């Protein structure tokens, strides 16, 4: 599978608890932190739920 780089570009302050948990599950805890993950259907679905908080690029 392909890898994707996910970077947190917005804060989770004033977001729902579900969105905060999704960000933590992706490994994003601070602003401008980036993680590289496999592009599985589960990860893609999580990214779609918080797409307004992250930037995604293919590697």
C-alpha positions as CSV (number, residue, x, y, z in Angstrom):
1,X,0.0,0.0,0.0
2,X,1.0,3.6,-0.5
3,X,2.1,5.8,2.4
4,X,0.6,9.2,3.2
5,X,2.0,12.0,5.3
6,X,-0.6,13.7,7.6
7,X,0.2,17.0,9.1
8,X,-2.0,18.8,11.8
9,X,-2.7,22.3,10.6
10,X,-5.5,23.4,12.9
11,X,-6.1,23.1,16.6
12,X,-8.5,20.6,18.2
13,X,-9.6,23.2,20.8
14,X,-13.4,23.6,20.6
15,X,-13.8,20.4,18.6
16,X,-16.0,17.5,19.5
17,X,-14.6,14.7,21.6
18,X,-14.9,12.3,18.7
19,X,-12.7,14.5,16.5
20,X,-10.1,14.8,19.4
21,X,-10.0,11.1,19.8
22,X,-9.6,10.6,16.0
23,X,-6.6,13.0,16.0
24,X,-5.0,11.1,18.9
25,X,-5.6,7.8,17.2
26,X,-3.8,9.1,14.1
27,X,-0.8,10.1,16.3
28,X,-1.4,13.9,16.0
29,X,-1.0,15.7,19.3
30,X,0.5,19.0,18.5
31,X,0.2,21.7,15.8
32,X,2.4,21.1,12.7
33,X,3.3,17.6,13.8
34,X,3.4,15.1,10.9
35,X,3.1,11.4,10.8
36,X,3.6,8.9,8.0
37,X,1.0,6.1,7.8
38,X,0.0,3.3,5.4
39,X,-3.0,4.4,3.3
40,X,-5.4,1.7,4.6
41,X,-9.2,2.1,4.3
42,X,-9.4,2.7,8.0
43,X,-6.8,5.5,8.0
44,X,-8.4,7.1,4.9
45,X,-11.8,7.1,6.7
46,X,-10.3,8.7,9.8
47,X,-8.6,11.4,7.7
48,X,-11.9,12.2,6.0
49,X,-13.5,12.7,9.4
50,X,-10.9,15.4,10.4
51,X,-10.0,16.7,6.9
52,X,-10.6,20.3,8.0
53,X,-7.9,19.9,10.7
54,X,-5.1,18.2,8.6
55,X,-3.2,18.4,5.4
56,X,-2.5,15.1,3.5
57,X,0.1,14.4,0.9
58,X,1.1,11.1,-0.8
59,X,4.6,9.8,-0.4
